[in-house]
Amino acid sequence: MTFIEFFGQYWPRLLSGTGITIAQFFLAAILGIAISLAMALLKLSNNRILRCSAITYIEVFRGTSLLVQLYWIFFVLPLFGITIEKFTAGYIAVGMNIGAYGAELVRGGILSVPKGQWEAALAINMSPAKRMRRIILPQALVNMLPPWGNLMIELLKGTALVSLISVTDLMFEAKQINASTFLSAQIFGTALVIYYILARFFVTPFMRWLERFMARKMGRA
Amino acid sequence: MVDWRWDFVWEILPRLLQATGNTLIAAIAGYGIALVLGLFLALGQRTPYRIVTLIIREVVEFIRSTPLILQIFFIFYVGPQFGIRLSPWMSGMIAIGLHYACYLSEVYRGGIESVPRGQWEAATALNMSTLQKYRRVIIPQAIPSALAGMGNYLVGIFKDTPMLSVIGVAELIHTANAIGSENYRFLEPYTMVGLIFLAISLPTAGLIRAFEGYVRRKLGM
């Protein structure tokens, strides 16, 4: 079987797998960004209990493997009466994992905003929430975007693990096709190239564009 | 509600600890491969031949932006197609070593580039050979700025070893899966695996930070 024939036969499955991978990516990214922001703010709060709970969350999710977290959420949580469907369990695990790494980036970004900005916002009588939203976070965002680009690539790679709880993403389809055809080089090679294209021609350029866009908005370009 | 059984924990603990040994061996062996291979990838980018640099950069970029789990499958299944039979351990070590070599090559590159130009010029002025320049002047100064990244990837590689379970390496998650399906109990094995990961990665991260500080002080930075 030539590669063209092979691809002609299996492209619909690869395409649907890629669709699921992209869906997992977006859902996990939204969840991850929300968690990052929440955990970073909690870790910076003055309340000890809030701060400690954020630290615990971050250390637990950064200290264990994504795969362990995924299995725990999918196989162990049902024993506590929380049964999550596999598709949902997949992006929740990936999103919660990325959220812990993102929280440190957000915290670093917020702390990198010069002290004068905080004082100036206080001087013009802004409430803490307004100061965070209007003054601190926009500047923090510009500072932390470059590492977020890397994190988004890690997120895309992380979604491949959801195949292990039978979410029919690209990785899962590749494994299935391999099991029925034994054309390992073709199928795994194609899957690798698809992941590469997603990362190199979609995720990275978008993050670069976002960096430039935000820098221009802040008048730093 | 959940019934956590301590007697079951004690029963499975020896098997889990043995698997912890395998996980550590996999992590350390993979890291060793990555450290050496990464250095070649980093130095390979510093030859006068632009084409070599471009090729290495593209390969590094490719490996860094595709999922490790897919690379593990690729190496494990593609070998036999061409008559090369690799054991799960062997292919796992190659995959994880190669993957992290790419990350480490970027760390080394950053470290080498952080050495001021004047140091290169001074070494040239002293009539040092290229080897001497690297060994006596550049690398000692590149190490402190590379140490943080190197330490992070040691912990990173440790947390990525569970992916080796997919090709049958008897590390922690593989053993937990086996225990779980033999006894129809997943709560204790997966939770214990999570705790073992935390118990190893948190102190390691702390030790690495302490070591980094020690090296910086030693080098008078």
Contacts between the chains, C-beta under 8 A, distances in Angstrom:
chain1	res1	chain2	res2	distance
A	59	B	198	7.6
A	59	B	202	6.4
A	60	B	194	8.0
A	60	B	198	6.6
A	62	B	201	8.0
A	63	B	197	6.3
A	63	B	198	4.5
A	63	B	201	4.6
A	63	B	202	5.1
A	63	B	205	7.7
A	64	B	159	7.0
A	64	B	194	5.0
A	64	B	197	4.2
A	64	B	198	5.8
A	64	B	201	7.3
A	65	B	159	4.5
A	65	B	160	6.9
A	65	B	161	7.8
A	65	B	162	4.7
A	65	B	173	7.6
A	65	B	197	6.1
A	66	B	159	7.6
A	67	B	162	4.1
A	67	B	163	6.3
A	67	B	165	7.7
A	67	B	173	5.9
A	68	B	162	6.2
A	68	B	172	8.0
A	68	B	173	6.5
A	68	B	190	6.9
A	68	B	193	5.5
A	68	B	194	5.1
A	68	B	197	6.1
A	69	B	194	7.6
A	71	B	173	7.0
A	71	B	176	7.7
A	71	B	186	7.9
A	71	B	190	5.4
A	72	B	190	5.1
A	72	B	191	7.1
A	72	B	194	6.1
A	75	B	180	7.3
A	75	B	186	4.4
A	75	B	190	6.2
A	76	B	186	5.8
A	76	B	187	5.4
A	76	B	190	5.2
A	76	B	191	6.6
A	79	B	2	5.4
A	79	B	186	7.4
A	79	B	187	5.3
A	80	B	1	7.6
A	80	B	2	5.7
A	81	B	1	7.9
A	153	B	64	7.3
A	153	B	65	5.4
A	156	B	65	7.6
A	156	B	67	7.9
A	157	B	65	7.4
A	157	B	66	6.9
A	157	B	67	4.2
A	157	B	68	7.0
A	158	B	67	7.8
A	159	B	67	8.0
A	160	B	67	3.5
A	160	B	69	5.2
A	160	B	70	5.8
A	161	B	67	7.7
A	161	B	69	6.2
A	161	B	163	7.5
A	163	B	69	7.8
A	164	B	69	7.9
A	164	B	166	6.9
A	171	B	67	6.7
A	171	B	69	6.7
A	171	B	70	5.9
A	174	B	70	7.1
A	174	B	73	7.5
A	175	B	73	6.9
A	178	B	73	7.4
A	178	B	77	6.2
A	182	B	81	7.4
A	183	B	81	7.8
A	184	B	73	7.8
A	184	B	74	7.3
A	184	B	77	3.6
A	184	B	78	4.8
A	184	B	80	7.8
A	184	B	81	5.3
A	185	B	74	7.9
A	185	B	78	4.6
A	185	B	81	5.6
A	185	B	82	7.8
A	188	B	70	6.4
A	188	B	73	5.6
A	188	B	74	4.2
A	188	B	77	6.6
A	188	B	78	6.6
A	189	B	74	7.1
A	189	B	78	7.8
A	191	B	70	5.8
A	192	B	62	7.8
A	192	B	66	4.9
A	192	B	70	5.8
A	192	B	71	7.3
A	192	B	74	6.5
A	195	B	65	7.0
A	195	B	66	4.4
A	195	B	67	6.1
A	195	B	70	6.7
A	196	B	62	5.5
A	196	B	65	5.7
A	196	B	66	5.4
A	199	B	65	3.5
A	199	B	66	7.3
A	200	B	61	6.9
A	200	B	65	5.9
A	204	B	65	7.7
